[in-house]
Amino acid sequence: MLHKGPRLLDFAKTPRHLQFNKYVLTGYRPVSTAQECLRSLFYVHNELGNIYTHGALPIIHITLRCYPTLQQASLLVYILLSVYGIYCATTARTNILRLRAFVWQALFRFSLFLFRVYGSGVGSPNSLRLFIIMDSLAVLGGLVNIIQIPERFSPGLFDNWGNSHQIMHIMVICSIIYLHWGTLEDLAWIKTFQCPTE
């Protein structure tokens, strides 16, 4: 890349709080200052892909801000639950605790799904399929990360690129795109929806 980084650590020598995937054997950054963290954007290490896939989410958010405020408001509760889940996931010490951090999001989405299926909630018939794909991608991404596939089968091979955490990030990004498409379907539907008169 553009910058020669520090000597990278192997799993055994990395700080304990970064030892959450025993199948990623090398490429760990040493404890760094804020300035060193910024420099780490420009050399290869095992979290570079994670950093750049995290960076894709703000770009998507900024892109979606180009749409009317109503569309953003429809995502507010989901965005707030996501922030809570991300905060809890980053402080969790095990993959199971990280997964549990997103339980509130899953319960919220599942309750909305039940409202739609059993008639208490409404929306575009076309959007439900998009929301099911969204949740399927998110759950599958979480499972890939928890099971630590593919690095579990070839420890060390996926240290820098293609590990389960990066796959999960990409699946979550795709999930958010489906969320956006489903929201657009619902917003288009609501413009033509007539409330029952009786």
Secondary structure as the mmCIF struct_conf table of DSSP 4:
data_model
#
loop_
_struct_conf.conf_type_id
_struct_conf.id
_struct_conf.beg_label_comp_id
_struct_conf.beg_label_asym_id
_struct_conf.beg_label_seq_id
_struct_conf.end_label_comp_id
_struct_conf.end_label_asym_id
_struct_conf.end_label_seq_id
BEND BEND1 HIS A 3 HIS A 3
HELX_LH_PP_P HELX_LH_PP_P1 PRO A 6 LEU A 8
STRN STRN1 LEU A 9 LEU A 9
HELX_RH_3T_P HELX_RH_3T_P1 PHE A 11 LYS A 13
BEND BEND2 THR A 14 THR A 14
HELX_RH_3T_P HELX_RH_3T_P2 ARG A 16 LEU A 18
TURN_TY1_P TURN_TY1_P1 LYS A 22 TYR A 23
BEND BEND3 THR A 26 THR A 26
STRN STRN2 TYR A 28 TYR A 28
HELX_LH_PP_P HELX_LH_PP_P2 ARG A 29 PRO A 30
BEND BEND4 VAL A 31 VAL A 31
HELX_RH_AL_P HELX_RH_AL_P1 ALA A 34 ARG A 39
HELX_RH_3T_P HELX_RH_3T_P3 SER A 40 PHE A 42
BEND BEND5 TYR A 43 TYR A 43
TURN_TY1_P TURN_TY1_P2 ASN A 46 GLU A 47
HELX_RH_AL_P HELX_RH_AL_P2 LEU A 48 LEU A 64
TURN_TY1_P TURN_TY1_P3 ARG A 65 CYS A 66
BEND BEND6 TYR A 67 TYR A 67
HELX_RH_AL_P HELX_RH_AL_P3 THR A 69 THR A 91
BEND BEND7 ARG A 93 THR A 94
HELX_RH_AL_P HELX_RH_AL_P4 ASN A 95 ARG A 100
TURN_TY1_P TURN_TY1_P4 ALA A 101 PHE A 102
HELX_RH_AL_P HELX_RH_AL_P5 VAL A 103 VAL A 117
TURN_TY1_P TURN_TY1_P5 TYR A 118 GLY A 119
BEND BEND8 SER A 120 GLY A 121
HELX_RH_AL_P HELX_RH_AL_P6 PRO A 125 ILE A 147
TURN_TY1_P TURN_TY1_P6 GLN A 148 PHE A 153
BEND BEND9 SER A 154 SER A 154
TURN_TY1_P TURN_TY1_P7 PRO A 155 PHE A 158
BEND BEND10 ASP A 159 GLY A 162
HELX_RH_AL_P HELX_RH_AL_P7 SER A 164 ILE A 190
TURN_TY1_P TURN_TY1_P8 LYS A 191 THR A 192
#
